[in-house]
């Protein structure tokens, strides 16, 4: 509990730093939100009035403090383009992206870990070569290309799954496979290398010499001790998929956070951009905390410095 409390407290300065970085980066983007909101042909006097109403006439430190005070109260402001509160807009899109990311990581783990374990157990066999070949293909193939192939095969030719949009489970299958293929390959390779390292340890050879069943050796001894790097790479991939789902969402016309972020950047909707990036940063931080806590349950020998 003490470690958990310390980790939660350490989130505060990280979030503050992230908020500063997000705020400064957004204000370095060329363009004037007041001019965008006013539209073409508006006199400079009216643009200046809009700028004052938005607080853009203040210095950057003053603008940041005002923005931060609103964040603490849960007020992300209003979208300059959509003209509605940002929080409901962003959270709806975030929910869609989270579902897609969760489906993609489940697909990655469900295939990547068994394939990696099988390749490690049957090292240098035909199965090992096939698994590594599939992994290299999965890492090398761009998401937009694999997404288009999936649409052509399963939507156009076989007509099994819908190609675009959002709805039930069937709408998640193709984008989840497309977004998870790369992560599946990475998880499979990490699982194989981690398992091989553990299988060469003396205690594994000793268990084999004592006649311990192979299944017990693989699951109870080898896989459990190989989990630390596997969980680390899964967490990294989850964060990567969550923050980089924009390509998949574009290919499958999926209304997620990535598409909202790109649209907001292109239309200079600064408040929405800030909210999206800050939300992604918070998720990365939470994932790191969850992984750190999992370490202590997987390996009791891990002790964190006070």
N, C-alpha and C positions, 0 to 999 in steps of 0.2 A: 504493500500500500504506500509506503514511503517513496518507493521508486516511482510508482504511478503518479503520486502527487508532484514529485520533482519534475517528471516529464511534462505533466500538464502545465506547470508553472513556466517551464522553459518555452512553451508555445507562445507565450505573450510577447517576448522580445522578437521572436521570429516573425510573428504576425505583424508587429509594428514595422519591422524592417521590410517585409513584403509589401505592406501598404505604401510605404515611402517609395519603394522602387516602382510599383505599379503607377502611383500618382505622377512621378517624375517622367516615366516613359510616355505616358499618355499625353502629357503636356509638351513633349518634344515632337509629337506628330504635327506635321504642317497643317494649317487650316484653322479657321475661326468658327467655333460652334455657334456663336451669335449670328454670323453671316449665313450659316447653314439654316439656322432656325428662322431667320428673317426672310430668306428667299431672295431671288434676284430682283434688282431694281428698287430696293428699299433705301431710303436716304440714310446717310451716315449717322444722323442724329438719332434715328430710331434704332439703328444697330447698336449705338453706344448705350441707349437706354436698356436694350435687351441684355447687353453685356453687364451692365450694372445690376440688373435683376438677377442674373445668374451668378453674380459674385465674381466675374472674371476681371473686374477692374481692380481687385485687391492683389496684393503680392502673393507669390506662390506659397510661402509659409502660412499666410493667413488663410488662403484657399484650402490648404491641406488640413489645417486645424478645424475649419468649418466642416470639411468633408468627413474627417475622422470623428468629430462629435456626433454627426448624423449616423455614421456607421455603428457607433456604440449603442445608439438607440434603435438600431435595426432599420434605419431609413437610408436606402440607396439612391433616393431621388427619383426623378422621372426621366423616361427616355425622351431624347430630343426628337426622335423620328416617330415613335409609336404614340407619344403623348400619354403614356400610362405609367403607373408605378413600376419600378424596375424589378422589385423582389418577386412578385408573382410571375412576371414574364420570364425571368432567368430561372427560377426554380422549376417551372414547367418544362423548359428545355433541358435543364440539368437532369430532371427525372428521366427523360427520354434517353439522354446520353448515358446515364448511370445504368439503365436497363441494358442498353446495347453493350456497354463495357463489361458488365457482369456476365452477360451471355457469352461474350467473346472470351473472357478469362476462364469461364467454366469449360468451354470447348477446348481451350489451350491446355488446361490442366488435365482434363479427362483423357486427352490423347497424348500430350507431351510426356507426362510422368510414366505411364505404362510403356510407351515406346522407348523412352530413355532407359528404364529399368531392364527391359528385354534386351536392348542393345548392349548394356553392360554385362548382363549375365551371359549372353552369347557373343562375347567379344571376338572380333575378327571373323565372325560367321557371315553367311549370306544375309541373315536378318540384320546384323549390325551394319553391313554395307547399305542395305535398303533404307534403314532408318536414317542413317547419316545422309544418304542421297536425298531423301524426302526433306530432311532438315535444311540442307543447303538450298534446295528448291524453294522451300517456304521462306527462308531468309532473303533470297535473291529476288523473288517476285514482288513487284510493287503492288500496293493495295488496290490502286485504281485498275490495274490490269487484271488481277485475280477477281476483283469485283465484277468487271465487265464479262469475264469468262463465265462466272457463276450465273450472271443474268442471262447470257446467251444459252447456256446449257439447261438450267433448271427453270427458267421463266419463259424463254422464247421457244426452245425446242421441246422440252418435256412438259412445260406448263404445270409444274408441281408447286412452286412457291411464287408469290407476288414479287415483282421486280422493284417496286418503289413504294414509298409511303410508310405509314405507321398504322398498326392495328393490333391483331392478335399475335399469337406465338409464331405463326407462319411468316409474318413480316420481319421477324427478328432473325430467322435462320440464316439467310444468305448474308446479310451484313455482319452477323456474328462470326460466321466462318471466314469471311473476307478479312475482318479486323483481327481475328484470332489466329490466322494461319502463321503469321510471322512470329508471334509470341509462342505458339505451339512448338515451332522449330527451335527457338531459343531455349525453352524449358526442357525439351527433349535432350538437347546437347548438354545443358547444365546437369540434368539428372544423370545422364550417362557418365560424365566425367566425375561427378561427385560420388556416384556409386562405385565406380572403378577404384577411386582412391580409398574408399572404406573397405572394399572387398579384399584389398591387398594388406590390410592391417593384421597384426599377429593374433588378435582376439578372434577374428573371423576364421583364420586357419586353425586356431585351437578348438573353436566350436565344431568345425568340420571333423577334426581328429577325434573328438569325443562322441561323434555320431549324432549330433543334433540334426534334426530334419532340415532339409534345404529350405523349405518354405519358412520355417521359424528363423533361420539364419538371415534370409533375405529381408523379411518384413520386420522382425523384432530387433535385429541387430544392425544390419547394413542400412536399410532404408531409414530407420529412425535416426541414425547418426549422420546420414547424408542429407537430412532435411534442412539444416541451417542455410546453406547456400541456395537450395531450391526455393525456400520460402522468400529469401532475399530477392531472387530474380523474378519470382511471381509478383511480389509487391512492386518492383520496379516496372514490370510490364503492365500491371494494373494502372499505375499512374501514367505510364506512357500512352496506354490506350485511352484513358479518360481525357488526357489533354490533347491527344492527336487524332481524335475521331473525325476531324473535319473532312478528310478525304473520303472516308467511308460514307459519311452523311451526305456528301455532295453527290457521290456516284449513285447512291440508292435514294436520293431525295428524301432523306430522313431528317425530320425537324428536331435537331438536337442543339446542344450548347455550342458545338463547333461552328455550325452554320450561322448561328446567331452572332457569334463573335466575329466571324469574317464579314458578315453583313454590316455589323456595327462599325468595324474598322473602315470599311469602304465608304460608309456614309457619315463617318466622323461622329458617331453617337458615343461620345466619350464616357458618359455615366454607365452605359451598358457595357462598354469594353472594360472599364474598371471593375465592375461587379463580376463579370465573367472570369477575368484573370484572377481576381482575389479569391473567388470560389474554388477555382482549380488549385491555387496555392494552398488553401485550407485543406483540401482533400489530400494533397501530397503530404502535408504535415501529419494529418490524422493517420494516413497509411503507415508512415514511418513509426508513429507511436504504437500502433497495433502490432507491427512486426517486432519492435523491440520487446513488447510484452510477451509475444509468442515465443521468443527466444528462451525466456526464462522457464517456460512450461515444457518446451521440447528438450532442452538440455539443462538439467538442474545444476550442472557444474559451472554454468555461466554466472558470474557475480559482477555486478556493476560497482564501480568505485563510488564511495560516499561523497 
